[in-house]
Amino acid sequence: MNHILVIEDEPSIADNICYALKAASLITTVAASGTDGLNQLNEGSYDLVILDVGLPDMDGFEVCRQIRLNSQMPILFLTARSDEIDRVVGLELGADDYICKPFSPRELVARVKTNLRRVSAVESHFANQEHHAQVQSPSNVTTNLAVDTPTRTVQYHGYELDLTPYEFGILVLLSQQPQRVFSRDEILTHVWREPTGSFDRAIDTHIKTLRSKLKAVYDAHDPIKTHRGVGYSWKSEA
């Protein structure tokens, strides 16, 4: 059974969330503050975090930042604010989904299960890929990118990248077929496995963070090319 950590300081909301998730055969643990939530994550094993943006000790964005330092488990933001900027900031920080208060318990459970299935599907899909996927510079025999799918490790110019499951999936998809342009729908189909138009923004966000991680290692070349209005492709180094 999947174990869900609920970081929510309002007891009535936390109780409703736990009731809905337990009815769906999911195990829950509640933390009433960001500090308590981070401690719970250090001490236990969880499959997904439901994270309230407005917490008494620190905001959910900071909690998300700290979680992403050590874990790539799915994070679902729970917020009373519906402004697009809040949703975009959450996605840029590494959140996988969000739901606005007031919410339907049925919708919450559906989103939780969808995110759990996405992670499982991504892991299964890439576990079936070849043991090593490599991209080489046409003018240099040195391997600039090496992907080991069983261990889900990526070496770029000799440095190991710390990627989220979706960043890993996007990188493998694009790099295995350099120059081919993948539309957002194709990326959703291959990486998310449960395509939905509402995640177009999430794709752009994950591409942005993936680019930043690649650039932090080697900024002389941007291997991800944007085709405006179409999609993305992998550009090998000249």
Salt bridges, closest charged atoms under 4 A:
GLU8 OE1 - LYS101 NZ 3.49
GLU10 OE2 - LYS101 NZ 3.94
ASP52 OD1 - LYS101 NZ 3.33
GLU62 OE1 - ARG65 NH1 3.08
GLU84 OE2 - ARG201 NH2 2.30
ASP86 OD2 - ARG81 NE 3.65
GLU92 OE2 - LYS208 NZ 3.23
ASP96 OD2 - ARG68 NH2 3.07
ASP97 OD1 - ARG111 NH1 2.92
GLU107 OE2 - ARG111 NE 3.01
ASP148 OD2 - HIS131 NE2 3.88
ASP148 OD2 - HIS132 ND1 3.92
GLU167 OE1 - LYS213 NZ 2.69
GLU186 OE2 - ARG180 NH2 2.91
GLU194 OE2 - ARG117 NE 2.84
ASP204 OD1 - ARG184 NE 2.96
ASP222 OD2 - ARG211 NE 3.04
GLU237 OE2 - HIS157 NE2 2.68
